[in-house]
């Protein structure tokens, strides 16, 4: 089963808002990755984090590798309609080769 | 630079049948992984191949098997299909660690 817990499971955004989501685990991960998946497509890599405490940005996206190596956070600033989709965190553990362990996803929807 | 392509895009099979899914890796990528994504969940690691040899496996039974060919294309084979095997099957390839490129997946429905 899933070792990574993502929250929230879903959220509504209004254009221009900042949104945050996080991923936690009881285990240590040496690499954290954030992906976005649109309907009918595979996950697309947004940000990769390789060191504890690392803060990395990619345009309006900012992600952080938690100091304890058991969590990670993703922030989206000034959201736009195309930010809608499912965001997944994924981690890689030492000794696990390149196996990605995924969280359950955060579904981002537009406020009606 | 071509991406990862998977075929077929959709497939319907009957319980007990066998299925083969195919993946063409991104040019220059020598490592391929397969993931199963059930509806509403994150992808689950099935196995990984590097230079034609399996070098990692998730918690899936032996009826899930694979192959990687010299051109780095890959196959996922599933025998004795069960209803719970219905899912999106994703192939991902990489040349270096972690920079995986995913295909759009094959949607398998077992009836």
Interface residues (C-beta under 8 A of the other chain):
Chain A: X2 X4 X6 X31 X33 X35 X40 X41 X42 X43 X44 X45 X48 X88 X90 X92 X96 X97 X98 X99 X100 X101 X102 X103 X104 X105
Chain B: X4 X31 X33 X35 X40 X41 X42 X43 X44 X45 X48 X55 X56 X58 X90 X92 X94 X97 X98 X99 X100 X101 X102 X103 X104 X105
